Amino acid sequence: MAARAQHSGPAANGGGAPALLPLLLLLLSAAAIIPRGDGQNLITEDVTVVEGDVATISCRVKNSDDSVIQLLNPNRQTIYFRDFRPLKDSRFQLVNFSNSELRVSLTNVSISDEGRYFCQLYTDPPQEIYTTITVLVPPRNLVIDIQKEIAVEGEEIELNCTAMASRPATTIRWFKGNKELTGKSEVEQWSDMYTVTSQLLLKVGREDDGVPVICLVDHPAVKDLQTQRYLEVMYTTATTEPAVHGFTQLPNSAEELDYGDLSGTGVLLNASTEALPTVQISNASIALHPDSRAGEEGAIRSVDHAVVGGVVAVVVFAMLCLLIILGRYFARHKGTYFTHEAKGADDAADADTAIINAEGGQNNSEEKKEYFI
C-alpha cells in the first residue's frame, strides 16, 4: 500500500495540468448558461386604478447594459418593444423610454384591462417580471328605502340602504344624526360586480322628528359617498292646566279667553286694550292657552265679523240710494194730463156732444153756416 502511494504520488504531481482540464471545461459550460444581463434586475410595481382613470406601468432596469425592454399584455401580446407600439390600441401611450426604463400609460381603464402585464429584458435567456393591474369600481347608485314615510311615536321602522354594482363589495355604515348605528348587510355578486344591501331597524320617538338618518359607504374607489333621509314622526301633545277658582286676574284681551268655559256665568268682558280689573268669578274656570292658536282664531273671527258688517252696510246704503232715486223720479212725473178726447168737453152738454166737439164737429157746423139776404 505504501509503495502504491509513493508511485501514485509522483504520477499525480507530474500530470497535474491534465487533471484540471475537465474542471475548466465544466466552469466554461456553466458560464455559457449564465445570462449576459447577470446583475441586472427588473423592477416594477402593482397598479390599482379606478375605472375610467389612467394606469401607469413602469418597467425599470438596474445596471443596464443597453438590453432591449418590452412590455406584454395579459395575453402576452407585445404592447411596446423599445419605443415602438406593435399593438393597435391607442389607449396605450409611451410616457418614457430609456436604456433603464420603459413607462407606458393606459387611459380609460375598464375591468377588461385587469390582469398581469409582463416586463421583459432581452438578455440570453430573457429576464421577466410581471405587474398586476387591479381595477376598482365605485357604487353606481346609493339609495335609502324607508318602510313608512311617516312613522308613529314608539313604532319600529325598517330602513334599507343599497349600494349597487361596485368592485370590491362596499361596507355600509349607518348614522342617526351624529350617532353611529348597527345594521345588517347582505352581499350579492353578479359577474365581477357586487351589490350590498344593509338593513336597519329603528324605534322612533318624538325627539327623532326631523333628524337625518345617513347611509355612508366605505369603498377604496370613492370618498365621502353618502345619502340621507329625514325622519317624520307623528306624535300627540296633551297639555293640561289646573282650573283657577276664586279671585282671578283676567287677561288683557278678550281673544285670550276660552269663551266655551264662560257660558252661563254672566261675566261681562271688556274688549278694550286696557288691563281688565280683578273681578269675582264663582263656579267658573278660565282655561288659558299657552300657544297662540286661540289668539289667531279670535283674530280670524274679528276679521269675519268686520267683513260681514261692511257688506251689510254697503247693501243698506245702496238700497237707500235706490229709494231716493225712485222717489225723485215719481215726484217729477206727478200732475194732470189732457188728451185729445177731452178737447171741447168743457162746452159740451153731454158726453156725445163732447166727443163730436173733440173730433172737430163744432168747427164743421160753423163752416156749413149759410146766410140769406
C-alpha positions as MATLAB code, in Angstrom:
seq = 'MAARAQHSGPAANGGGAPALLPLLLLLLSAAAIIPRGDGQNLITEDVTVVEGDVATISCRVKNSDDSVIQLLNPNRQTIYFRDFRPLKDSRFQLVNFSNSELRVSLTNVSISDEGRYFCQLYTDPPQEIYTTITVLVPPRNLVIDIQKEIAVEGEEIELNCTAMASRPATTIRWFKGNKELTGKSEVEQWSDMYTVTSQLLLKVGREDDGVPVICLVDHPAVKDLQTQRYLEVMYTTATTEPAVHGFTQLPNSAEELDYGDLSGTGVLLNASTEALPTVQISNASIALHPDSRAGEEGAIRSVDHAVVGGVVAVVVFAMLCLLIILGRYFARHKGTYFTHEAKGADDAADADTAIINAEGGQNNSEEKKEYFI';
ca = [
       0.000    0.000    0.000;
       2.848    2.351    0.811;
       4.611    1.593   -2.453;
       1.433    2.215   -4.345;
       1.057    5.504   -2.627;
       4.575    6.513   -3.453;
       4.072    5.507   -7.047;
       0.915    7.377   -7.362;
       2.297   10.469   -5.784;
       4.875   11.267   -8.451;
       2.401   10.439  -11.136;
      -0.050   12.915   -9.719;
       2.482   15.661   -9.483;
       3.676   15.113  -12.966;
       0.213   15.046  -14.543;
      -1.471   17.931  -12.536;
      -2.347   20.110  -15.530;
      -4.180   17.440  -17.491;
      -6.230   16.610  -14.374;
      -7.602   20.245  -14.180;
      -8.886   20.258  -17.750;
     -12.237   18.612  -17.041;
     -12.857   21.106  -14.214;
     -12.066   24.023  -16.502;
     -14.453   22.765  -19.152;
     -17.156   22.443  -16.524;
     -16.653   26.047  -15.443;
     -16.798   27.301  -19.035;
     -20.005   25.451  -19.738;
     -21.541   26.884  -16.582;
     -20.518   30.367  -17.643;
     -22.170   29.838  -21.000;
     -25.590   29.404  -19.433;
     -25.334   32.420  -17.128;
     -27.373   35.361  -18.660;
     -25.433   38.244  -20.067;
     -27.524   40.516  -18.031;
     -26.241   38.977  -14.844;
     -26.544   41.556  -12.101;
     -29.388   43.381  -13.879;
     -32.698   43.345  -12.001;
     -36.101   44.240  -13.387;
     -38.231   46.332  -11.048;
     -41.961   47.104  -11.284;
     -44.932   47.742   -9.006;
     -48.539   46.606   -8.949;
     -51.085   49.196  -10.061;
     -54.528   49.900   -8.549;
     -56.736   52.248  -10.550;
     -60.349   53.409  -10.507;
     -62.414   52.518  -13.547;
     -62.145   55.244  -16.154;
     -58.878   56.650  -14.798;
     -55.298   56.311  -16.092;
     -52.964   53.448  -15.133;
     -49.180   53.791  -15.495;
     -46.948   50.723  -15.905;
     -43.213   51.109  -15.315;
     -40.503   48.566  -16.192;
     -37.107   49.628  -14.750;
     -33.656   48.059  -15.039;
     -30.706   48.252  -12.656;
     -27.192   48.088  -14.067;
     -28.379   48.346  -17.635;
     -26.207   47.104  -20.499;
     -28.437   48.521  -23.255;
     -30.548   45.381  -23.465;
     -33.960   45.790  -25.072;
     -37.002   46.252  -22.808;
     -40.510   45.312  -23.876;
     -43.983   45.229  -22.271;
     -46.584   42.499  -22.846;
     -50.298   42.396  -22.012;
     -52.067   39.560  -20.136;
     -52.455   37.698  -23.451;
     -48.696   38.031  -23.897;
     -49.081   40.345  -26.862;
     -46.334   42.938  -27.190;
     -47.570   46.395  -26.245;
     -44.238   48.214  -26.638;
     -40.917   46.983  -27.987;
     -38.474   49.682  -27.000;
     -40.340   52.832  -28.156;
     -42.368   51.089  -30.848;
     -46.002   50.033  -30.271;
     -46.975   46.940  -32.296;
     -50.354   46.633  -30.526;
     -53.094   48.675  -32.212;
     -54.654   50.061  -29.070;
     -54.304   53.828  -28.902;
     -55.130   53.870  -25.194;
     -51.522   52.770  -24.566;
     -49.151   55.697  -24.840;
     -45.404   55.929  -24.307;
     -44.538   58.087  -21.327;
     -40.783   57.472  -21.106;
     -38.217   55.272  -22.810;
     -34.524   54.900  -21.983;
     -31.956   52.152  -21.500;
     -33.092   51.796  -17.910;
     -36.875   52.338  -18.088;
     -39.957   51.746  -20.208;
     -43.000   53.591  -18.876;
     -46.417   53.296  -20.529;
     -49.808   54.813  -19.669;
     -53.204   53.197  -20.200;
     -56.146   55.605  -20.373;
     -59.837   54.966  -19.726;
     -59.193   51.775  -17.812;
     -62.004   49.206  -17.705;
     -62.493   45.915  -15.919;
     -61.388   44.041  -19.044;
     -57.918   45.613  -18.647;
     -57.406   43.933  -15.288;
     -54.695   41.240  -15.076;
     -50.935   40.605  -15.266;
     -48.657   42.661  -17.504;
     -45.130   41.407  -18.198;
     -41.874   43.359  -18.318;
     -39.172   41.564  -20.328;
     -35.485   42.292  -20.705;
     -33.906   40.828  -23.852;
     -30.914   39.043  -22.448;
     -29.872   35.472  -23.036;
     -32.014   33.964  -21.655;
     -34.574   36.797  -21.275;
     -35.482   38.119  -17.843;
     -39.115   38.664  -16.972;
     -41.213   40.117  -14.186;
     -44.933   40.886  -14.018;
     -47.109   43.616  -12.565;
     -50.814   43.306  -11.729;
     -53.420   45.927  -12.602;
     -56.438   45.965  -10.267;
     -59.499   47.964  -11.326;
     -61.794   49.466   -8.690;
     -65.440   50.270   -9.461;
     -67.323   52.671   -7.152;
     -71.020   52.060   -6.390;
     -73.251   53.079   -9.278;
     -76.058   54.248   -7.047;
     -76.775   54.700   -3.345;
     -80.419   54.640   -2.253;
     -82.261   54.608    1.089;
     -85.683   52.977    1.157;
     -87.836   53.638    4.211;
     -90.708   51.391    5.242;
     -93.062   54.235    6.177;
     -92.807   57.839    5.134;
     -94.472   58.995    8.363;
     -93.909   56.925   11.488;
     -95.849   56.968   14.738;
     -94.118   57.672   18.015;
     -92.859   54.433   19.615;
     -93.064   52.499   16.338;
     -90.176   50.422   14.935;
     -89.480   51.134   11.281;
     -87.236   49.464    8.728;
     -84.730   51.274    6.521;
     -82.686   49.714    3.708;
     -79.622   51.214    2.037;
     -78.425   49.700   -1.252;
     -75.041   50.261   -2.929;
     -75.208   48.841   -6.434;
     -72.583   47.429   -8.820;
     -69.283   48.043   -7.039;
     -65.929   46.261   -7.075;
     -64.919   45.193   -4.480;
     -68.001   44.983   -2.246;
     -68.733   48.109   -0.225;
     -69.066   48.490    3.530;
     -72.194   50.372    4.642;
     -72.405   52.360    7.880;
     -75.484   53.942    9.479;
     -75.777   57.190   11.423;
     -78.717   58.896   13.128;
     -77.545   62.447   13.481;
     -74.012   62.047   14.846;
     -74.652   58.668   16.467;
     -73.494   55.550   14.607;
     -75.950   52.661   14.447;
     -75.520   49.000   13.538;
     -77.215   47.449   10.512;
     -77.240   44.028    8.902;
     -75.677   43.714    5.430;
     -76.143   41.214    2.616;
     -73.795   40.909   -0.391;
     -74.964   39.772   -3.814;
     -72.427   39.048   -6.554;
     -73.232   39.322  -10.228;
     -70.373   38.532  -12.578;
     -67.461   40.616  -11.257;
     -69.685   43.199   -9.544;
     -71.173   43.340   -6.059;
     -74.406   44.784   -4.715;
     -74.660   45.361   -0.963;
     -77.901   45.954    0.948;
     -77.877   46.966    4.616;
     -80.988   46.784    6.803;
     -81.574   48.992    9.836;
     -84.384   48.573   12.380;
     -85.051   51.772   14.282;
     -87.544   52.577   17.051;
     -88.522   56.230   16.749;
     -89.647   58.785   19.291;
     -90.830   62.363   19.121;
     -87.245   63.556   19.513;
     -86.407   61.844   16.205;
     -88.789   64.024   14.190;
     -86.726   65.903   11.593;
     -83.490   64.033   12.443;
     -81.466   62.785    9.409;
     -80.641   59.093    9.010;
     -77.403   58.786    6.997;
     -76.155   55.852    4.912;
     -72.362   56.127    4.452;
     -70.240   53.990    2.112;
     -66.669   52.870    2.775;
     -65.003   51.963   -0.535;
     -61.438   52.386   -1.831;
     -62.683   53.926   -5.074;
     -64.685   56.763   -3.534;
     -64.614   59.046   -0.507;
     -67.482   60.623    1.429;
     -70.216   58.920   -0.579;
     -73.431   59.120    1.431;
     -77.161   59.686    1.229;
     -79.709   60.595    3.884;
     -83.402   60.688    4.707;
     -85.147   62.812    7.316;
     -87.414   61.066    9.779;
     -91.022   62.184   10.080;
     -92.560   61.135   13.396;
     -96.203   61.787   14.250;
     -96.964   62.273   17.929;
     -99.719   63.847   20.051;
     -99.354   66.746   22.505;
    -101.628   66.922   25.563;
    -101.141   69.916   27.885;
    -103.469   70.430   30.856;
    -103.579   73.375   33.231;
    -105.300   73.277   36.651;
    -108.588   75.128   36.948;
    -108.360   78.571   38.509;
    -111.104   79.459   41.037;
    -111.891   82.450   43.272;
    -110.250   85.772   42.502;
    -108.693   85.646   39.094;
    -106.848   88.282   37.141;
    -108.348   88.331   33.637;
    -106.051   88.616   30.611;
    -105.558   91.886   28.790;
    -107.668   90.967   25.739;
    -110.828   89.026   25.166;
    -109.123   86.930   22.494;
    -107.050   85.168   25.165;
    -110.153   83.651   26.790;
    -111.861   80.357   26.043;
    -115.467   81.525   25.623;
    -116.785   77.984   25.981;
    -115.797   77.875   29.638;
    -117.621   81.169   30.432;
    -121.085   80.181   29.185;
    -123.771   80.850   31.742;
    -121.550   82.771   34.141;
    -122.899   86.223   33.300;
    -119.416   87.721   33.133;
    -119.178   90.924   31.088;
    -115.925   91.042   29.108;
    -114.220   94.316   28.363;
    -112.587   94.039   24.924;
    -110.581   97.274   25.225;
    -106.826   97.222   25.161;
    -106.602   98.369   28.784;
    -105.993   95.840   31.525;
    -109.222   94.431   32.900;
    -109.896   94.784   36.607;
    -109.880   91.943   39.052;
    -113.409   90.536   39.417;
    -115.057   87.858   41.477;
    -115.890   84.785   39.411;
    -117.769   81.951   41.044;
    -118.488   78.488   39.640;
    -116.376   79.183   36.567;
    -112.937   78.202   35.376;
    -110.826   80.043   32.833;
    -108.554   77.989   30.582;
    -105.552   79.961   29.419;
    -103.922   78.615   26.286;
    -100.122   78.907   26.211;
     -99.915   78.774   22.462;
    -101.070   81.442   20.054;
    -103.791   79.434   18.367;
    -106.607   80.954   20.449;
    -105.394   84.442   19.578;
    -105.216   83.557   15.899;
    -108.739   82.121   15.926;
    -110.037   85.257   17.720;
    -108.369   87.462   15.129;
    -109.951   85.423   12.331;
    -113.389   85.761   13.933;
    -112.905   89.531   14.274;
    -111.943   89.804   10.614;
    -115.008   87.764    9.581;
    -117.344   89.999   11.615;
    -115.813   93.139   10.118;
    -116.224   91.802    6.572;
    -119.845   90.824    7.156;
    -120.602   94.224    8.733;
    -119.040   96.056    5.810;
    -121.048   94.059    3.264;
    -124.321   94.755    5.138;
    -123.518   98.494    5.314;
    -122.868   98.635    1.569;
    -126.149   96.841    0.803;
    -128.141   99.162    3.076;
    -126.541  102.240    1.540;
    -127.307  101.004   -1.973;
    -130.967  100.398   -1.058;
    -131.286  103.896    0.400;
    -129.817  105.437   -2.718;
    -132.237  103.426   -4.864;
    -135.227  104.593   -2.828;
    -134.167  108.248   -3.114;
    -133.772  107.978   -6.879;
    -137.169  106.309   -7.311;
    -138.836  108.967   -5.106;
    -137.392  111.805   -7.142;
    -138.438  110.109  -10.370;
    -142.069  109.680   -9.359;
    -142.199  113.218   -7.950;
    -141.134  114.751  -11.266;
    -143.808  112.849  -13.254;
    -146.746  113.671  -10.951;
    -149.623  116.074  -12.405;
    -152.747  116.420  -14.594;
    -152.658  115.148  -18.158;
    -155.095  116.051  -21.006;
    -155.805  114.009  -24.083;
    -157.361  114.848  -27.418;
    -160.560  113.130  -26.393;
    -161.061  115.703  -23.654;
    -160.775  118.649  -26.072;
    -164.038  120.619  -26.084;
    -165.552  118.700  -23.195;
    -165.999  121.874  -21.129;
    -168.565  123.392  -23.593;
    -170.496  120.171  -24.274;
    -173.841  119.428  -22.686;
    -173.261  115.670  -22.606;
    -170.687  113.060  -23.466;
    -171.772  112.572  -27.047;
    -171.541  116.261  -27.717;
    -168.098  116.327  -26.160;
    -166.909  113.587  -28.475;
    -168.328  115.367  -31.503;
    -166.679  118.592  -30.417;
    -163.379  116.769  -29.852;
    -163.465  115.364  -33.370;
    -163.984  118.798  -34.784;
    -167.742  118.564  -35.224;
    -168.364  122.044  -33.935;
    -165.975  123.599  -36.322;
    -167.577  121.764  -39.234;
    -171.011  123.027  -38.289;
    -169.772  126.547  -38.181;
    -168.250  126.153  -41.562;
    -171.570  124.998  -43.019;
    -173.495  128.072  -41.831;
    -175.301  129.940  -44.683;
    -176.546  133.413  -44.578;
    -179.596  134.502  -46.720;
    -180.261  138.070  -47.601;
];
